[in-house]
Amino acid sequence: MTNRNGPHPMSQLPPENVQDYPRPPALEPVPQRLRLILGGATVAETSRALRVIETHHAPTYYIPPEHVAATLIPARGSSFCEWKGVAAYFDVEAGGRTAPRAAWCYPAPTGAFRALAGYLAFYASAMDACFVGAEKVIPQPGDFYGGWVTANLQGRIKGAPGTE
């Protein structure tokens, strides 16, 4: 995914180029309010989120557990990130709907990501809608990465076939 024309003129977010994001990734606070909807119900709403930014990735947003209103059911399996450690997955129930393996967290993250302990990330593709500020996000391409794409992002975002 490439936006060669710069950020969308309607974006309220400052322009960012994913090729300028660091590697190893960085963890930073999110100044905007985040809101997630499933089945017409608010899954989470917070102004205390954190995000991970990494070269060629859309930002991945993490929400404090106390700001999650959905029911989370532990799901099978885990994954390993060389930077953050082992992730646990959850089915998400809200608004009469269940989204399988739609959320994950790092119960005991490593190194520079210790502040993420217990915070939850959600696949935008599994929700009805996710918002950064007033802007509705689109899911990062592919079915593995959980980044949220906003109109202010520029550069090639990995995840789609041929970008791994």
CORLINHU-V534581 format. One record per residue. N is the residue number from 1. RES is the residue in one small letter. PHI is phi in degrees with one decimal (* if undefined). NEAR is the number of other ideal C-beta (glycine too) atoms within 10 Angstrom. Layout:
N | RES | PHI | NEAR
N | RES | PHI | NEAR
//
This chain:
1 | m | * | 17
2 | t | -133.3 | 10
3 | n | -111.6 | 18
4 | r | -81.2 | 6
5 | n | -96.8 | 8
6 | g | 85.2 | 11
7 | p | -66.7 | 17
8 | h | -61.0 | 15
9 | p | -63.2 | 7
10 | m | -90.2 | 9
11 | s | -67.9 | 17
12 | q | -90.0 | 13
13 | l | -94.8 | 17
14 | p | -67.3 | 8
15 | p | -64.1 | 13
16 | e | -141.7 | 17
17 | n | -110.1 | 14
18 | v | -64.3 | 24
19 | q | -73.2 | 11
20 | d | -89.7 | 10
21 | y | -65.5 | 19
22 | p | -79.2 | 9
23 | r | -142.2 | 11
24 | p | -60.9 | 11
25 | p | -65.6 | 21
26 | a | -122.4 | 14
27 | l | -111.5 | 20
28 | e | -147.5 | 11
29 | p | -70.4 | 10
30 | v | -107.2 | 18
31 | p | -75.9 | 11
32 | q | -86.3 | 17
33 | r | -80.1 | 14
34 | l | -106.7 | 23
35 | r | -143.9 | 20
36 | l | -126.5 | 31
37 | i | -126.4 | 18
38 | l | -143.6 | 24
39 | g | 60.6 | 16
40 | g | 79.2 | 11
41 | a | -103.8 | 15
42 | t | -77.0 | 14
43 | v | -79.1 | 30
44 | a | -159.7 | 26
45 | e | -150.2 | 16
46 | t | -157.2 | 19
47 | s | -117.8 | 13
48 | r | -123.0 | 13
49 | a | -76.9 | 22
50 | l | -120.2 | 20
51 | r | -137.4 | 21
52 | v | -107.5 | 22
53 | i | -117.5 | 19
54 | e | -148.5 | 20
55 | t | -45.1 | 14
56 | h | 67.0 | 16
57 | h | -116.6 | 20
58 | a | -69.4 | 29
59 | p | -58.3 | 25
60 | t | -105.7 | 23
61 | y | -100.2 | 26
62 | y | -122.0 | 28
63 | i | -112.7 | 24
64 | p | -59.3 | 14
65 | p | -59.3 | 13
66 | e | -71.2 | 10
67 | h | -103.2 | 17
68 | v | -100.7 | 22
69 | a | -99.1 | 12
70 | a | -81.8 | 26
71 | t | -85.6 | 12
72 | l | -111.3 | 19
73 | i | -116.0 | 13
74 | p | -53.1 | 8
75 | a | -110.0 | 16
76 | r | -68.5 | 8
77 | g | 87.8 | 9
78 | s | -153.8 | 12
79 | s | -141.2 | 12
80 | f | -124.6 | 8
81 | c | -110.9 | 15
82 | e | -62.1 | 8
83 | w | -98.5 | 17
84 | k | -106.6 | 23
85 | g | 105.0 | 19
86 | v | -93.0 | 13
87 | a | -101.0 | 18
88 | a | -106.5 | 17
89 | y | -113.9 | 19
90 | f | -140.2 | 21
91 | d | -80.4 | 18
92 | v | -116.7 | 27
93 | e | -114.2 | 18
94 | a | -164.0 | 24
95 | g | 57.4 | 14
96 | g | 77.0 | 9
97 | r | -120.6 | 16
98 | t | -122.9 | 16
99 | a | -108.4 | 21
100 | p | -66.9 | 12
101 | r | 45.0 | 14
102 | a | -90.9 | 28
103 | a | -137.3 | 26
104 | w | -149.3 | 20
105 | c | -150.3 | 20
106 | y | -111.7 | 22
107 | p | -62.3 | 12
108 | a | -139.4 | 12
109 | p | -65.7 | 22
110 | t | -100.8 | 14
111 | g | 48.6 | 10
112 | a | -68.5 | 13
113 | f | -107.5 | 21
114 | r | -55.1 | 13
115 | a | -64.9 | 12
116 | l | -79.3 | 23
117 | a | -49.8 | 13
118 | g | 82.3 | 14
119 | y | -64.5 | 22
120 | l | -114.8 | 26
121 | a | -109.4 | 23
122 | f | -129.7 | 27
123 | y | -72.0 | 23
124 | a | -60.5 | 23
125 | s | -65.9 | 15
126 | a | -91.3 | 21
127 | m | -96.3 | 25
128 | d | -69.6 | 16
129 | a | -162.8 | 13
130 | c | -131.7 | 25
131 | f | -129.8 | 19
132 | v | -111.1 | 24
133 | g | 62.6 | 16
134 | a | -90.4 | 12
135 | e | -90.8 | 17
136 | k | -76.5 | 15
137 | v | -91.5 | 22
138 | i | -117.6 | 15
139 | p | -67.5 | 19
140 | q | -59.8 | 26
141 | p | -57.0 | 18
142 | g | 88.6 | 16
143 | d | -118.6 | 10
144 | f | -113.9 | 11
145 | y | -75.6 | 20
146 | g | -111.0 | 26
147 | g | -70.7 | 29
148 | w | -111.1 | 25
149 | v | -93.6 | 21
150 | t | -118.0 | 23
151 | a | -64.6 | 18
152 | n | -79.4 | 19
153 | l | -77.8 | 25
154 | q | -122.7 | 19
155 | g | 97.7 | 18
156 | r | -87.8 | 13
157 | i | -97.3 | 22
158 | k | -78.9 | 21
159 | g | 137.3 | 20
160 | a | -73.7 | 13
161 | p | -51.9 | 7
162 | g | 88.2 | 5
163 | t | -114.1 | 13
164 | e | -61.3 | 9
//
